[in-house]
């Protein structure tokens, strides 16, 4: 099964990972320097051992591709992946007048009453981001995260570089180049980002009319985040292959710190008890060629038969 490499690594981290404290205070079991490979000619690697919502993957990737860094677009598409990082910046603003949100990441896990207050405050924040453009402009932006770095990297001369478009042009003109690289890790901007890039750099490779992509991910939440990352970069590969007239090749996923959070162990064991089924197929609107033309309705999967979703808390 196409997802088996992921399941094997998940089990390896669970059984042999080193316990480490981490920034969130949750604790992790981690391994350093693993790699996964997926042949996309065999299907689309959307996990079947638990349901992974393609709608969230599509809207987040399109958000990146638009060069957007404000969560308003995501919330308009019912995507809450990035809410908590914007909310964390909001409650630290001197203008914030709501309930005390000090150390909310820990408190909402330990105190049910506080958790209810937190959810209500976050929901009100989200609603105002969607309804109020001025509020969204002030509190919805995450800093120069992925979309900004991919599409408008700021140079020391004050210009911007559209890294992704440059790479697409190079794939079409110099496909044997070893410089088909897009980087999200901009040291100057890292201190002002809501979350420094976890998936930091990706590189394309062309051979025999097939386009492959390798991602380097410095920090990888194996249970919650990595299934999204696998599908997102496989979709990115397919979109760039469409624009450049190439067939899809391999998605190669290389990890720095691959970890399971200490409060995800039960969920991981549940997932590993399940048997994967055949991978779905990716459908892209045949009338569209260029990345800029695609919207949500132009991207679908067929023959996707996952087992039920498994919920787990996000460490912020």
DASULNOR-V641542 format. One record per residue. RES is the residue in three letters. SS is DSSP state (helix for helix, strand for strand, loop for the rest). Layout:
BEGIN
res=<RES & RES>
ss=<SS & SS>
END
This chain:
BEGIN
res=<UNK & UNK & UNK & UNK & UNK & UNK & UNK & UNK & UNK & UNK & UNK & UNK & UNK & UNK & UNK & UNK & UNK & UNK & UNK & UNK & UNK & UNK & UNK & UNK & UNK & UNK & UNK & UNK & UNK & UNK & UNK & UNK & UNK & UNK & UNK & UNK & UNK & UNK & UNK & UNK & UNK & UNK & UNK & UNK & UNK & UNK & UNK & UNK & UNK & UNK & UNK & UNK & UNK & UNK & UNK & UNK & UNK & UNK & UNK & UNK & UNK & UNK & UNK & UNK & UNK & UNK & UNK & UNK & UNK & UNK & UNK & UNK & UNK & UNK & UNK & UNK & UNK & UNK & UNK & UNK & UNK & UNK & UNK & UNK & UNK & UNK & UNK & UNK & UNK & UNK & UNK & UNK & UNK & UNK & UNK & UNK & UNK & UNK & UNK & UNK & UNK & UNK & UNK & UNK & UNK & UNK & UNK & UNK & UNK & UNK & UNK & UNK & UNK & UNK & UNK & UNK & UNK & UNK & UNK & UNK & UNK & UNK & UNK & UNK & UNK & UNK & UNK & UNK & UNK & UNK & UNK & UNK & UNK & UNK & UNK & UNK & UNK & UNK & UNK & UNK & UNK & UNK & UNK & UNK & UNK & UNK & UNK & UNK & UNK & UNK & UNK & UNK & UNK & UNK & UNK & UNK & UNK & UNK & UNK & UNK & UNK & UNK & UNK & UNK & UNK & UNK & UNK & UNK & UNK & UNK & UNK & UNK & UNK & UNK & UNK & UNK & UNK & UNK & UNK & UNK & UNK & UNK & UNK & UNK & UNK & UNK & UNK & UNK & UNK & UNK & UNK & UNK & UNK & UNK & UNK & UNK & UNK & UNK & UNK & UNK & UNK & UNK & UNK & UNK & UNK & UNK & UNK & UNK & UNK & UNK & UNK & UNK & UNK & UNK & UNK & UNK & UNK & UNK & UNK & UNK & UNK & UNK & UNK & UNK & UNK & UNK & UNK & UNK & UNK & UNK & UNK & UNK & UNK & UNK & UNK & UNK & UNK & UNK & UNK & UNK & UNK & UNK & UNK & UNK & UNK & UNK & UNK & UNK & UNK & UNK & UNK & UNK & UNK & UNK & UNK & UNK & UNK & UNK & UNK & UNK & UNK & UNK & UNK & UNK & UNK & UNK & UNK & UNK & UNK & UNK & UNK & UNK & UNK & UNK & UNK & UNK & UNK & UNK & UNK & UNK & UNK & UNK & UNK & UNK & UNK & UNK & UNK & UNK & UNK & UNK & UNK & UNK & UNK & UNK & UNK & UNK & UNK & UNK & UNK & UNK & UNK & UNK & UNK & UNK & UNK & UNK & UNK & UNK & UNK & UNK & UNK & UNK & UNK & UNK & UNK & UNK>
ss=<loop & loop & loop & helix & helix & helix & helix & helix & helix & helix & helix & helix & helix & helix & helix & helix & loop & strand & strand & strand & loop & loop & loop & loop & loop & loop & loop & strand & strand & strand & strand & strand & loop & loop & strand & strand & strand & strand & strand & helix & helix & helix & loop & strand & loop & loop & loop & loop & loop & loop & loop & loop & loop & helix & helix & helix & helix & helix & helix & helix & helix & helix & helix & helix & helix & loop & loop & loop & loop & strand & loop & helix & helix & helix & helix & helix & loop & loop & loop & loop & loop & loop & helix & helix & helix & helix & helix & helix & helix & helix & helix & loop & loop & loop & loop & loop & loop & loop & loop & loop & loop & loop & loop & helix & helix & helix & helix & helix & helix & helix & loop & helix & helix & helix & helix & helix & helix & helix & helix & helix & helix & helix & helix & helix & helix & helix & helix & helix & helix & helix & helix & loop & helix & helix & helix & helix & helix & helix & helix & loop & strand & loop & loop & loop & loop & helix & helix & helix & helix & helix & helix & helix & strand & strand & loop & loop & loop & loop & loop & strand & strand & loop & helix & helix & helix & helix & helix & helix & helix & helix & helix & helix & helix & loop & loop & loop & loop & loop & loop & loop & strand & strand & strand & loop & loop & loop & helix & helix & helix & helix & loop & loop & loop & loop & loop & loop & loop & loop & strand & strand & strand & strand & strand & strand & strand & strand & strand & loop & loop & strand & strand & strand & strand & strand & strand & strand & strand & strand & strand & strand & strand & loop & loop & loop & helix & helix & helix & helix & helix & helix & helix & helix & helix & helix & helix & helix & helix & helix & helix & helix & helix & helix & helix & helix & loop & loop & strand & strand & strand & strand & strand & strand & strand & strand & strand & strand & strand & strand & strand & strand & strand & helix & helix & helix & helix & helix & helix & helix & helix & helix & helix & helix & loop & loop & loop & loop & loop & loop & loop & strand & strand & strand & strand & strand & loop & loop & loop & loop & loop & loop & helix & helix & helix & loop & loop & helix & helix & helix & strand & strand & strand & strand & loop & loop & loop & loop & loop & loop & loop & loop & loop & loop & loop & loop & loop & loop>
END
